[in-house]
Amino acid sequence: MEQNKEQIATWRSFLLLYKFALDEMNTKLEILNEEFEFSHQHNPIEHIKSRLKEPTSIIGKLQRKGLAITTEEAAKHIQDIAGVRIICSFVSDIYKILNMISSQDDINVLKVKDYLKNPKSNGYQSLHLLVEIPVFLTNRTEYIKVEIQIRTIAMDFWASLEHKIYYKYDKEVPESLTNELKEAAEIAHYLDMKMKRIHDEMMMYKVKDKLNEIRIIV
């Protein structure tokens, strides 16, 4: 019984670090978004979702990997214990956010997977980052990994639907639905490109209006 209590306390303490890392990351992203909006009259982040992996999910993943059920093994081998999903309006915003995150002195970008330039075979598109951020405690500093996914509204809608379908069919999705999903991914990509062109055109008009205002003042 005492051993079980100790194990529970160890896992709670372990996951608390990842919860703090999510808090740090969310606060940083909100500040960067607000500062960017002030400077450029445009906020690249529509909204942010974050999640902490459940202990049962972590343990299950360790078991599937044939690893010991310890917090040390979890920290070393499981990269997505803490996850943040950033939803943007436009594809160009995704790379703006990547640059904003990469330029932070206290964020170490460990890995980048660009599924926009190289979509998965099923049509999935997103930008994945694995970062390490410091969590400042009363008596020490811990460096915690956080997985970040950055995608547009259209990409997020598609990914959410794809996840539900794969869950419903227990990953054995009929080929007809797989083809439909891939076609839907292409449509989502077309929509993203269309919205980007509209946004770029709108920004051009804003620049022209400002130039006209300057001419009038002069």
C-alpha positions as CSV (number, residue, x, y, z in Angstrom):
1,M,0.0,0.0,0.0
2,E,2.8,2.5,1.0
3,Q,4.7,1.6,-2.2
4,N,1.5,2.4,-4.3
5,K,1.1,5.7,-2.5
6,E,4.8,6.6,-3.3
7,Q,4.4,5.6,-6.9
8,I,1.2,7.7,-7.3
9,A,3.0,10.7,-5.6
10,T,6.0,10.3,-8.0
11,W,3.8,10.3,-11.1
12,R,1.8,13.3,-9.8
13,S,4.9,15.2,-9.2
14,F,6.3,14.2,-12.6
15,L,3.1,15.3,-14.5
16,L,3.0,18.5,-12.5
17,L,6.2,19.6,-14.3
18,Y,4.6,19.0,-17.7
19,K,1.5,21.0,-16.5
20,F,3.8,23.9,-15.6
21,A,5.6,23.6,-18.9
22,L,2.2,23.9,-20.7
23,D,1.3,27.0,-18.5
24,E,4.7,28.6,-19.5
25,M,4.2,27.8,-23.2
26,N,0.6,29.1,-23.3
27,T,1.6,32.3,-21.5
28,K,4.5,32.9,-23.9
29,L,2.4,32.3,-27.0
30,E,-0.3,34.7,-25.8
31,I,2.3,37.4,-25.2
32,L,3.9,36.9,-28.6
33,N,0.5,36.9,-30.3
34,E,-0.6,40.1,-28.6
35,E,2.8,41.8,-29.3
36,F,2.6,40.7,-33.0
37,E,-0.9,42.1,-33.3
38,F,0.2,45.5,-31.8
39,S,3.1,45.7,-34.2
40,H,1.5,44.3,-37.4
41,Q,-2.2,44.8,-36.9
42,H,-2.7,41.1,-37.4
43,N,-2.8,38.2,-34.9
44,P,-1.4,35.0,-36.4
45,I,-2.9,32.8,-33.7
46,E,-6.6,32.2,-33.8
47,H,-6.7,30.0,-30.7
48,I,-4.6,27.6,-28.6
49,K,-5.4,24.1,-27.3
50,S,-3.3,22.2,-24.8
51,R,-3.4,18.8,-23.3
52,L,-1.6,16.7,-20.8
53,K,-1.3,12.9,-21.5
54,E,-3.1,10.7,-19.0
55,P,-1.0,8.4,-16.8
56,T,-2.7,5.4,-18.2
57,S,-1.9,6.5,-21.7
58,I,1.8,7.1,-20.8
59,I,2.0,3.7,-19.1
60,G,0.4,2.0,-22.1
61,K,2.9,3.6,-24.5
62,L,5.8,2.5,-22.3
63,Q,4.5,-1.1,-22.2
64,R,4.1,-1.1,-26.1
65,K,7.7,0.0,-26.4
66,G,8.8,-2.7,-23.9
67,L,10.2,-0.2,-21.4
68,A,10.1,0.0,-17.7
69,I,7.1,1.8,-16.1
70,T,9.1,4.7,-14.6
71,T,8.9,8.4,-14.9
72,E,12.6,8.4,-16.0
73,E,11.8,6.2,-19.0
74,A,8.7,8.3,-19.8
75,A,10.7,11.5,-19.8
76,K,13.3,9.9,-22.0
77,H,11.2,8.1,-24.6
78,I,7.8,9.7,-24.8
79,Q,7.9,13.1,-26.5
80,D,4.2,14.1,-26.4
81,I,3.4,14.0,-22.7
82,A,2.6,17.8,-22.9
83,G,1.1,19.0,-26.2
84,V,0.1,22.4,-27.6
85,R,-1.9,22.9,-30.8
86,I,-1.9,26.3,-32.4
87,I,-4.6,27.2,-34.9
88,C,-3.9,29.9,-37.5
89,S,-5.9,31.6,-40.2
90,F,-3.3,31.4,-42.9
91,V,-0.5,29.0,-44.0
92,S,1.9,32.0,-43.8
93,D,1.1,32.4,-40.2
94,I,2.4,28.9,-39.4
95,Y,5.9,29.9,-40.4
96,K,5.6,33.3,-38.7
97,I,4.8,31.4,-35.4
98,L,7.7,29.0,-36.1
99,N,10.1,32.0,-36.4
100,M,8.6,33.6,-33.2
101,I,9.1,30.4,-31.2
102,S,12.6,29.7,-32.6
103,S,13.8,33.2,-31.8
104,Q,13.1,32.8,-28.0
105,D,16.3,32.6,-26.0
106,D,14.7,30.2,-23.4
107,I,13.1,27.8,-25.9
108,N,15.3,25.1,-27.4
109,V,13.8,23.7,-30.7
110,L,14.8,20.0,-30.7
111,K,13.0,18.8,-33.8
112,V,10.9,20.1,-36.7
113,K,8.6,18.0,-38.9
114,D,7.1,19.9,-41.8
115,Y,4.0,18.0,-43.1
116,L,3.0,21.1,-45.1
117,K,5.9,20.7,-47.5
118,N,5.8,17.0,-47.2
119,P,2.2,15.9,-46.4
120,K,1.5,12.4,-45.1
121,S,0.2,9.8,-47.5
122,N,-3.3,10.2,-46.1
123,G,-3.3,14.0,-46.8
124,Y,-2.4,15.1,-43.3
125,Q,-0.8,18.6,-43.1
126,S,0.6,20.4,-40.1
127,L,3.9,21.7,-38.7
128,H,5.2,19.7,-35.7
129,L,7.8,21.0,-33.3
130,L,9.4,19.4,-30.3
131,V,10.8,22.0,-28.0
132,E,12.3,22.1,-24.5
133,I,11.5,24.9,-22.1
134,P,12.7,25.7,-18.6
135,V,10.3,25.3,-15.7
136,F,11.5,27.4,-12.7
137,L,10.8,25.8,-9.4
138,T,11.6,27.0,-5.8
139,N,14.9,25.0,-5.6
140,R,15.8,24.1,-9.2
141,T,15.1,24.5,-12.9
142,E,13.8,21.6,-14.9
143,Y,13.9,21.4,-18.7
144,I,10.7,19.9,-20.1
145,K,9.8,18.8,-23.6
146,V,6.6,20.0,-25.2
147,E,5.2,18.9,-28.6
148,I,3.7,21.8,-30.6
149,Q,1.4,21.3,-33.6
150,I,0.7,24.4,-35.8
151,R,-2.0,24.2,-38.4
152,T,-4.7,26.3,-40.1
153,I,-8.4,26.2,-39.3
154,A,-9.0,24.1,-42.5
155,M,-6.2,21.6,-41.6
156,D,-7.5,21.3,-38.0
157,F,-11.1,20.6,-39.2
158,W,-9.8,17.9,-41.5
159,A,-7.5,16.3,-38.9
160,S,-10.3,16.3,-36.3
161,L,-12.6,14.5,-38.7
162,E,-9.9,12.0,-39.8
163,H,-9.2,11.2,-36.2
164,K,-12.9,10.5,-35.5
165,I,-13.2,8.2,-38.5
166,Y,-10.0,6.2,-37.7
167,Y,-11.2,5.9,-34.1
168,K,-14.7,4.7,-35.2
169,Y,-13.2,2.1,-37.5
170,D,-10.4,1.1,-35.1
171,K,-7.9,2.2,-37.8
172,E,-9.3,-0.2,-40.3
173,V,-10.9,2.5,-42.5
174,P,-12.5,1.4,-45.8
175,E,-10.5,2.3,-48.9
176,S,-13.5,4.4,-50.2
177,L,-13.4,6.6,-47.1
178,T,-9.6,6.9,-47.2
179,N,-9.8,8.2,-50.8
180,E,-12.6,10.6,-49.7
181,L,-10.4,11.9,-46.9
182,K,-7.4,12.4,-49.2
183,E,-9.7,14.4,-51.6
184,A,-11.0,16.4,-48.6
185,A,-7.4,17.2,-47.7
186,E,-6.7,18.5,-51.2
187,I,-9.8,20.7,-50.9
188,A,-8.7,22.0,-47.5
189,H,-5.3,22.9,-49.1
190,Y,-7.0,24.7,-52.0
191,L,-9.2,26.6,-49.5
192,D,-6.0,27.6,-47.5
193,M,-4.3,28.9,-50.7
194,K,-7.5,30.8,-51.7
195,M,-7.8,32.5,-48.4
196,K,-4.1,33.4,-48.4
197,R,-4.5,35.1,-51.8
198,I,-7.5,37.0,-50.5
199,H,-5.6,38.0,-47.4
200,D,-2.6,39.1,-49.4
201,E,-4.8,41.2,-51.7
202,M,-6.5,42.8,-48.7
203,M,-3.1,43.7,-47.2
204,M,-2.1,45.3,-50.5
205,Y,-5.2,47.5,-50.4
206,K,-4.3,48.5,-46.8
207,V,-0.8,49.6,-47.9
208,K,-2.2,51.6,-50.8
209,D,-4.7,53.4,-48.5
210,K,-1.8,54.3,-46.1
211,L,0.2,55.7,-49.0
212,N,-2.7,57.8,-50.1
213,E,-3.2,59.1,-46.6
214,I,0.5,60.1,-46.5
215,R,0.2,61.9,-49.9
216,I,-2.8,63.8,-48.6
217,I,-1.0,64.9,-45.5
218,V,2.1,66.0,-47.5
